[in-house]
Amino acid sequence: MSLISGTGLHRLPSRQQLAADLKACHRQKDAATIAAIKYATEATELRKELEEVHARLFGLQGQLEIAQLEGSRLQSELANATRVTVPATFARDIWPGEEPTHPQGTDVRTLRAQFAGASPSHVPGL
């Protein structure tokens, strides 16, 4: 029994095998070239489409800003048209049990303001 396996014969590829391998390599290279051209064409088309979308978006942003300004203007006009005006001499009705504020009713000034000039004997709680 031999420790070396195999026959030890190495065959070189024949000329026909080398030619077939070369043709297969050329076919793969041609297919890769065609795919690269196809992808480059698609990328160019997509770039053009993206530029068109950017231009449309820019136009729409301008229209949106104009519409927002117009909406603000119309809102102001509506507020002015529906404003409620009250004559200066108007006195609102007071419900029974409601205590109006000073000068007609409850004094809502701070204690310090209320008792500013009073003697300490007249200030409640002192």
DAKASUL-V841940 format. One record per residue. N is the residue number from 1. OMEGA is omega in radians with two decimals (NA if undefined). Layout:
n = <N;N>
omega = <OMEGA;OMEGA>
This chain:
n = <1;2;3;4;5;6;7;8;9;10;11;12;13;14;15;16;17;18;19;20;21;22;23;24;25;26;27;28;29;30;31;32;33;34;35;36;37;38;39;40;41;42;43;44;45;46;47;48;49;50;51;52;53;54;55;56;57;58;59;60;61;62;63;64;65;66;67;68;69;70;71;72;73;74;75;76;77;78;79;80;81;82;83;84;85;86;87;88;89;90;91;92;93;94;95;96;97;98;99;100;101;102;103;104;105;106;107;108;109;110;111;112;113;114;115;116;117;118;119;120;121;122;123;124;125;126>
omega = <-3.07;3.10;-3.14;3.14;3.13;-3.08;-3.13;-3.14;3.08;-3.14;3.00;3.12;-3.14;-3.13;3.13;3.12;3.10;3.13;3.13;3.10;3.12;3.10;3.13;3.10;3.11;3.11;3.12;3.11;3.11;3.12;3.11;3.11;3.12;3.13;3.14;3.11;3.13;-3.14;3.11;3.11;3.11;3.14;3.11;3.12;3.13;3.09;3.11;3.13;3.11;3.09;3.11;3.13;3.10;3.14;3.11;-3.14;3.12;3.11;3.14;3.09;3.09;3.11;3.13;3.12;3.11;3.14;3.11;3.10;3.12;3.09;3.10;3.13;-3.14;3.10;3.10;3.12;3.12;3.13;3.12;-3.12;-3.08;-3.12;3.12;3.12;-3.13;3.12;-3.08;-3.11;-3.09;3.03;-3.09;3.09;3.13;3.12;3.07;-3.12;3.10;-3.14;3.13;-3.14;-3.11;0.26;-3.13;-3.01;-3.05;3.12;-3.08;3.09;3.09;3.14;3.14;3.13;-3.12;-3.06;-3.05;-3.08;-3.05;3.08;-3.10;-3.13;3.13;-3.13;-3.13;3.10;3.13;NA>
